[in-house]
Amino acid sequence: MKDKKVPFLRTPYNYDTDKVSDETGLACQDPSLAQQNFRDECDINTIVRNFGLTGELPGQPISPQYGDFTGVLDYHSAVNAVLAAQDEFMELPAQLRSRFNNDPALLIDFLGNEENREEAIKLGLVAKPISALAETPIGETKSPEAQ
């Protein structure tokens, strides 16, 4: 009769699970990057205990924001305002859009800086001040030397 190989059966009596776990397991030796000062805020036992006492779940950690939001009534109108601004930006000439890397936010930042007023007037983004237009009386034209 041929020698048949008997399959190895792992049992608690012939297999050291601790040794195999040490050999094949993942050992994280690096220092932890977890911030321990948030330990209690993340502990489910603390959260449930506080809910039992107060009846409220923890709130969102969003800080208050200040601004003039009178023109924006809801999410829909805010999205429409952003889309309208994007459309108006895309109607500008390609050379002007490339000046701002095709980013409307860069254009808004540029226009928000008072030091850029003269360049914005030259680019045609801002109308000339009324005081410059009012220097010439109605019906008169400036002589070429005055210009």
Contacts in CASP RR format, 6 or more apart in sequence:
PFRMAT RR
TARGET T0000
AUTHOR 0000-0000-0000
METHOD contacts of the structure
MODEL  1
MKDKKVPFLRTPYNYDTDKVSDETGLACQDPSLAQQNFRDECDINTIVRN
FGLTGELPGQPISPQYGDFTGVLDYHSAVNAVLAAQDEFMELPAQLRSRF
NNDPALLIDFLGNEENREEAIKLGLVAKPISALAETPIGETKSPEAQ
40 46 0 8 1.000
41 58 0 8 1.000
47 57 0 8 1.000
47 58 0 8 1.000
50 56 0 8 1.000
50 58 0 8 1.000
51 57 0 8 1.000
71 77 0 8 1.000
72 78 0 8 1.000
72 81 0 8 1.000
85 104 0 8 1.000
86 104 0 8 1.000
89 97 0 8 1.000
89 104 0 8 1.000
89 107 0 8 1.000
90 97 0 8 1.000
96 123 0 8 1.000
96 125 0 8 1.000
99 123 0 8 1.000
100 106 0 8 1.000
100 107 0 8 1.000
100 110 0 8 1.000
107 125 0 8 1.000
110 116 0 8 1.000
110 120 0 8 1.000
111 120 0 8 1.000
111 125 0 8 1.000
111 126 0 8 1.000
117 126 0 8 1.000
120 126 0 8 1.000
121 127 0 8 1.000
121 128 0 8 1.000
136 142 0 8 1.000
END
